[in-house]
Amino acid sequence: MKRLVCVILSAALLFCLSSCGQKPKMRREIDNSKLLRVSEDGYLTDGSDNGIQLRGVNFGGWLLQETWMCPVMSLDRSLTVKGGTDDGWAELDTLNKFTLLFGEEKTAELFKSYRDNYITEEDFENVKALGFNCIRIPFWYRNFMSDENGTYITENDDENPGFVKLDFACEMAEKYNLYLIFDMHGCPGGQNGDHSSGKTGRNLLYSDKNYQAIMENLWIKIATRYKDRTCVAAYDVMNEPLNNADTEHGVLPENAADPWQDVTLRKAVYDRMIKAIRSADRDHIITVEALWRMDKLPDPSEMGWSNMMYQLHSYDKEKKTTKQLIRSMKKARRQYKVAVYMGEFNPTVFCGDAVSLMDSALISYTLWNYKTTSYKDSDWGLYNKSLAINDIAAMASSEEAKNKILAESGQKIPSLENLSPQELYELYEKLWSKENLATSSYKLNDKTVGIFGCPSSGVIGA
């Protein structure tokens, strides 16, 4: 009888261990020559079955500008004042206005200068020196396309500006032993109505099959090109998908899909994109975003999804709420056998305990953001620069242009709309110069460094 009891208890213990899953042996130092996979228990592992926790930063603002955190200003006060914030002005607005004023060639030259100078090899090396192992790379479809109809800037992918920058990121990641997450931050047609998608108030992806086809084609191109690059940790299908409205101002975009069908339509777009990616790349991890709540994502087994990483973003100040989110992420890992990842958060502005809580739970994360440029004091970035109206005026090419800029100092939302095309072009040449955009000209955020336990020497600005 005792023997029978022992057998039953042993069997029960084995069942418990197998059903609960085992944490892999965690390895702090990575080897990005090994493709990351999601284990049967929902942990990130390398080719040798070592457990990996991704700890890194976002390079937000590099391939897709966000006005509030980048050296760019509104060129149409009526557009931004209507929403009551400078976030009403997005990169598509800058791109269209520049093209109208300067032509396509000069506009392309300006943006190339910005992309070349904002993030350089020095920054990849610096991320490694700071003790991180991963960079999330937010990009948008217009890095690759010349219009809203899916026309590529060039059909030669080796010369396409979008692929040139993603290639560069891969080369740097391989050189400095870092993993990358490719994040489609701005989708064709818009996926959330927010300025961060490239255009405020536009949210047509879910209701327009043409935009979905454009996005599908781009993901197939990306997956085909990078399927053999082991430094790519994951493809992030679409950033902060919200089938509702302009989340900044509560304005329902014209022709937006039914907001009550948010989850259903979002899931349909995810499924289409995941199938497209898998048609070209069966091996890389794919990450999808629940945004604020993990229960917004489906059971991957019911969808036929595999090798998945479920993602949240959190900008909550309350430790209690942060703990609840982390519990929900652990539950998803346990229930669905998916890896879990906090794609965006900011412990300096919000919950300072988030890092230690995620470290103890072996949850991967990337800080938002690596660097920010603000017209007010801000500590959103690991590196920050305050750029006041006086600083911008000092870059003006003439006294007349300088006075036009200084006249904006009394405005709630400053604009450069009164500058002539020549004055504006010359200003942006300086504003987006290497001298002004180099990270060495930004201030290191000591508080953030302390929270992450980054080295206090050997890094930019230390």
N, C-alpha and C positions, 0 to 999 in steps of 0.2 A: 504493500500500500504506500509506504514511504517513497519507494522507488517510483511508483506511478505519479505521486504528487510532485516529485523532483522533475520528472520528465515533463509534466504539464507546465510547471513553473518555468522550466528552461525554454520550452516552446513559446510560452507567453512572452518571456523576456526577448527572445529572438524576434518575435513578431513586432514587439514594441520598438526595438531598435531599428528594424527594417522599415517600419511604417513611419517612425518619427524622423528617420534620416540621420546621417552622420555628417557633422561639419568636416570639410576637408582640412588637411594640414595647411594652415595659412602661411603664405610666403610674402614677406614684405617687399623684397626686391623682385622686380619683374624681368622677364625676358620676352620682349615683344616680337621675337622671331617665331614665337609660338602662338598660334591662333587661339583666342579665348573661346571657351564653350560654356554652356550652362549644364551643370551636373544633374543627375537624376533627382537630386535633393534640392535643386534650385540655387546652387552656389556657382560663382564664376570660377573656372579652373583653366589652367594652361594645358599644354599637351602632355605634361607629366603628372597631371591630376593634382597639382598644387593649387590650393585655394588662393584666389586673388581678390583683393578689395581695391577697386578703383577710387583714387582720391585725387581730385584735380580741380581745374578751373574752367570757366567758359571764356573763349575768345570772342565774346559778344561785342558787336560794333565794328568788327573787322570787315567781314564780307556782307554785312547788312547793318546799316547805321540806324541807331535809335536816337532821335533828336535830344532827348533829355540827358544822354550820357555820352554824346559824341560831339566833336567840334563842327557843328553844322547849325544853321539858324533858319527860321522861317523866311520865305520870300513872298509871303502873301498873308498879311495880317488878318484879313477877313476870314480866311480859312481856319486859322488857329484861335482867334478870339471867340469864334462861334462855339468852340468846345471848351473854352476857358483854360486851355493848357497848351504849351508848345508841343505836346505830343500829338496834336492834330496834324502836325507837319511830319510826313514820313519820307522814306528814301525815294519812293516812286515820285513823290512831288518834286524833290530835288532833281531827280533824273530828268523828269519831263521839262522842268523850268530851265535847267541848264541846256538841254537839247534845243529848246526854243530860242534861247538867247545866244548860245555859242555854237550850235551845230553838233552833230554826232561825233565828229572826230575830236574836237577840243574837249567835249564832255567826257569821252572815253579816256583821253589823256589825263584829265583831272582825277577821275576815279581811279585810274591805274596808279597815279602818284599816291593817292590816299591809301590804297590797299598795300602798295609796296612799302610805305613808310610806317603805317600804324602797327603792323606786326612784322618783325624781322627774325632772322635766325637767332639774334640775341635773346628774343623773348622765349623761344623754345628752350634754349640753354638755361635761361633763368627759371623757367617753370621746374625744370629738373633740379636745379640748385636749391630751390625752395622746398624740395622734398616731395613734390607731387609726382604722380605717374600717369596722369591722363589729362587730355584737353578735349573739351566739347567744342566743335567748330560749327557755329551757327552760320548758315548760308541761305540764299534765296534763289529762286528760279531765274531772276534777272542777272545773276552772275554769268549765266550761260546763254541767255536769250535776249534778243534785241527788241522784242515787242510782247504784247499780251496774247499773241496767237500761236506761240510755241516755235517761232522762228529762231533758230540758233544763230548766234553772232557769227560763227563759222562752222561749217560741217566737219572741219578738221579738228577733232577733239584735242589733239596735241597742242593746238594753237588757241583753243577756246579759253578765254580768261578765267572762267569758273574752274575748269579742269586744271589749268596752270596753277591756280592757287591751292587746290586740293592735292595736286601732285607735290607741290612745294611742302605742304603740311606733312605729307607722308615721308618725304625725304628727310625733313627735320626730325620727325618722330623716330624714324629708324636710326638716325645719327645719335640722338640723345636718349634712346630707349624709353619712349613714351607711347602710350596707347591713345588713339583718337576715336571720338564719336562724331560721325557726320550727321548733323542736325539740320533738316530742312525747316528753317525758321520762318520762311515766307513761302507759301505755296501758291501756285497759279490760281487766280480768282479770290484769294484770301481765305484763311481757315478760321479766323476768329474776330475779324473786324477791328483788331487792335493795331496801333502804329508799329508794333514789333513784327508784324507780318509784312511790312513794307508799304501798307496803305491803310489809313484809318477808315472805318465805316464800311469796309467792303468784305463780304462774307459769302461768296458765291460758289465755293468749291463743292459744297454738298448738293447743290441743286443744278449744277451745270456739268454735263458729261464731257463736254469739250475740255474744260479745265482739268477734269480728272484724267482724261487721256494724255494731256500735256504733262501732267505730273507723273503719270505712269511711265511714259516714255523716258523722262529724265531719270527716274529711279532705276530703270533698266540699264540706261547708259552708265550710271554711277556704279551699280552693282557689277556690271560686266567689266568695267575698267579696274575696279579695286578688289575683285574677288580673290586675288592671290596676294594681297597686301596684308600680312599678318598684324601690322601695326594698327589696323583698323579694328577697334574693339566691337563696334556696333553701328548699325544704321538707325538713326532716329527719324521715324517716318514723317511726322509733322509736329511742329511745336505748338503746345497749348491749344489744341483743337476745341473750339467752342461753336457749336452750331446755334448761335443765338443772336448776339448783337455786338455793337461797339461797347466793349466792356469798360471803357474809360468813361463814356458819357451816357450810356443807357439808350442809345439810339438804334432802333432796328433798321438795318440797311435795306434799301429798296431791293426787292426780288430775293431776299434771303430766304432760305428754306425754313420750314416750320420749326420754331424753337422747341416745341414740345416733342419733336422727333430727334432731339439732340443725340442721345445715346445710339439710337438705331441707325441714323444716317452716318454718324461718326464711325461706327463699327463697320458699316458697309464700305466706306472709303478705306479704312485700315485694311480690311480683308482684300480689297482689290490691289492695294499697293504691296501688301505682303506677298501675294501670289505673283505679282510682277517681279519683285526682288528675287523671290525663290526660283523664278524661271531662269535667272542669270547666275545666282549665287545661292547654293544650298547650304553653305557652311557658316557664314558670318551670323553673329547674333543680331536680332532685330529688336529694337526697343520701341514700345508704344506708350503714350502718355495718358494717364487717367486725369492729369492735371492736379486737381485739389483733393480728389477722393478716390481711393484705390478700388472701391466697389463699382466704379463706372466702367471697368474693363471686364470682358467676358472670360469664361473658362477657356483657355487656349486649346484644350483637347477637343472641345465641342466645335471649335473653328478650324481645326486641322493645323494650328500654328505650332511650330516647334522651335527650340533653341531661342527662347524669348526672354526679354528683360522688361519687367513692368516698371513704370516710372511715375514719380510724383514731383511736383514743384511745391515749395512751401515758403510763404512770406508771413508767417504768423509769429507774433511776439510772445505768445503764451507758452510756457514750458509744458503745461498740461496738454494743450492741443498738439504740440510737437510730439509728445509721448504717444498720444492717440494715433497720430499719423504713422509713427514708427511701428506701433503695434499692428496697424492695418497692413503695413508692408511685410512684416514678419509672417502675418497670417496668410497673405497672398503667396509668399514663398513656400510656406508649409502646405497650403491647400492646392495650389496650382503647379508647384515645382518650377516656378519661374525665378530668375534672378530679380532682385529689386534694386532700385537706383533713384536717388534724389538728384534730378538733373539740374535744378536751380534752387538756391536758397542763399540767405545772407545772414550769417550769425552776428555780424557787427550791428546791423540795423534791427534785426529781429532776435530770435531766440539764440542766445550765446551758448546754450548747452547742446545745441543740435549736433555739433561735431562729435562730442564725446558720446552722446547717445547713439549715433550712427556707427561710430567706431566699435562700440561694445556689441552692437547687433550685426556687425559685419555687413553693413549696407554701404554700397558704393555711392559716391556723391561728387558733384562738381559745383564749386562756388560761382555765384553770379555777383561780381564779374571780375575779370583780370584787371581791367583798367577803365576808368571813366573820366570824361571831361564834362564839367558842369559849370553853369553860369552862376551857381550858388555853391556854397561849401557843401561837400558831400563825402560820405565815407562808404559809398556803395562798392567801390573798387578796392582790389588789393593795392592798386596804384590809382591815385586821384590827382586831378588838376582842376583848379578853379580858374575859369576864363571869363573875366568880367568884361563889360562893354568897353571899358577903358583899354583893356588888353587887346581887344579886337580892333579898336580904333587905331591903336599904335601900329597895326599892320597895314593900314590904309596907304595907298600909293600916292595920295595927294591930300592937301589940307582940306579941300572941299569934300572929299570922300570921308575924311576923318570926322568932320563936323556933322555930316549926315548920320554917321554911326553914333556919335555922342548924343545926338538928339533923341536916340532911342532909349537913353538911360532912364527916362521917366515913364516909359511904357511898361505895363504889366507883363506883356509878352513882346519882347523886342523883335524887330523884323529888319531885314536888309533890303526890303522891296524898293527903297528910294535910291539905291545905288544904280549907276548906269551899268550896262553890260560889261564894259571895259573895267570899270572900278570893281565890279563884283568878281570878275575873272581874276584880276590881279590880287584881290584880297584872298581868294580861295587858294591861289598858288602858294601864298605864304602860310595860310592857315593849315594847309595839308602838306606842308613841307616836312622834310626829315627832321629838321631842327625842332619844329613845334610838336611833332607826333612821337618822337623817340621816347620810349618809356623812361629813359634816364632823366627826362624833363618833368616827370611826374613824381609825386610824393608817395613813398611807401607807407602803407597803413599799418602802424605798429600794433594796433589793437587786433587786427585780423591775423597778423603774423603770430601774435601770442596765442590766439585761439587755436590756430592750426599747428602750433609748435614748430614753425618754420625756423631755419637757421637765422641768426642775427647778423651774420656776416657772409661775404662771398656772393651776395645777390645784388641786383640793381637797387640803388637807393639806400643800401644799408650803411 
